[in-house]
C-alpha cells in the first residue's frame, strides 16, 4: 500500500498534475509494487524557507510511505527514481527536490 505525498511550494511554475501522475507511474513500475495499491497526492505549502531563505524558496518534497518488508537498497532505488522523475518534470535548477521513505506501522494500518 505505497503512498506518495508531495509537498510543494505553492508558487512553482510546474505542472503539478503531470508531476503527480508521472510520480505515480514511476512507482507503479518498481519491483514489489502493485499499481492498484498506490495512492498519490500533492499538497501545496504556502510558506517555505529553503536554505538561508535569500533568493529562491522553492521546493518539492516527496514522502514515500511503504509497509515493512522492503530492504534499504530497494527503498533507495525507489526514492532515486521518484527524485529523477520530479527533476525531469520540474526543470528548474532553483527548486530543491528531496525524497524520503517512511515505514507505515503495519499492525495499525487499516484500509
C-alpha positions in Angstrom: 0.0 0.0 0.0 2.5 2.6 -1.0 1.6 6.3 -0.6 3.3 9.2 -2.3 2.8 12.5 -0.6 4.2 15.5 -2.5 4.6 18.8 -0.7 5.5 21.7 -2.9 5.9 25.5 -2.7 2.5 26.8 -3.9 4.1 29.3 -6.4 6.1 26.9 -8.5 5.9 27.1 -12.3 5.5 23.3 -12.5 2.6 21.2 -13.9 1.7 19.6 -10.5 -0.9 17.3 -12.1 1.7 16.0 -14.5 4.2 15.6 -11.7 1.7 13.7 -9.6 0.8 11.3 -12.5 4.4 10.8 -13.5 5.5 10.0 -9.9 2.6 7.6 -9.6 3.6 5.8 -12.8 7.2 5.7 -11.8 6.4 4.0 -8.5 4.0 1.6 -10.2 6.9 0.2 -12.3 9.1 -0.5 -9.3 9.7 -4.1 -8.1 7.3 -5.3 -5.4 4.7 -2.6 -6.2 1.2 -3.4 -7.2 -0.2 -0.5 -9.2 -3.7 -0.8 -7.8 -2.4 -0.3 -4.3 -0.5 3.0 -5.0 -2.1 6.3 -3.7 -0.6 9.6 -4.8 -1.4 13.1 -3.7 0.1 16.6 -3.8 -0.3 19.3 -1.2 0.7 23.0 -1.8 2.6 24.7 1.0 2.0 28.4 1.3 5.1 29.3 3.4 8.5 27.8 2.7 12.0 28.8 3.5 14.9 26.9 1.9 18.5 27.2 3.0 19.3 30.8 4.0 16.0 32.0 2.6 17.5 34.6 0.5 16.6 34.0 -3.1 14.6 31.0 -4.3 12.4 29.5 -1.6 11.1 26.8 -4.0 10.9 23.2 -3.0 9.3 19.8 -3.8 9.5 17.2 -1.0 8.3 13.7 -1.7 7.5 11.2 1.1 7.1 7.6 0.0 5.3 5.6 2.7 5.7 1.8 2.5 4.6 -1.2 4.5 7.6 -3.1 6.1 9.5 -5.7 4.2 11.5 -3.8 1.5 15.2 -3.7 2.0 17.2 -0.4 2.1 18.6 -0.9 -1.4 15.1 -1.2 -2.9 13.8 1.8 -0.9 16.8 3.9 -2.1 16.2 2.8 -5.7 12.5 3.8 -5.4 13.5 7.2 -3.8 16.0 7.9 -6.5 13.5 7.0 -9.3 11.0 9.4 -7.8 13.6 12.1 -7.4 14.7 11.7 -11.1 11.1 11.9 -12.3 10.5 15.0 -10.2 13.7 16.7 -11.6 12.7 15.8 -15.2 9.2 17.4 -14.7 10.3 20.4 -12.6 13.1 21.5 -15.0 14.1 24.4 -12.7 17.5 24.3 -11.1 16.3 26.6 -8.3 13.8 24.1 -7.0 15.2 22.0 -4.2 13.9 18.4 -4.6 14.1 15.9 -1.8 12.7 12.4 -1.2 12.3 10.3 1.9 10.9 6.9 2.6 8.9 6.2 5.7 7.6 2.9 7.0 3.9 2.5 7.8 3.1 0.8 11.0 1.6 -2.5 9.7 -0.3 -3.5 12.8 -2.2 -0.2 12.9 -2.5 0.5 9.2 -6.2 0.0 8.2 -7.7 0.3 4.8 
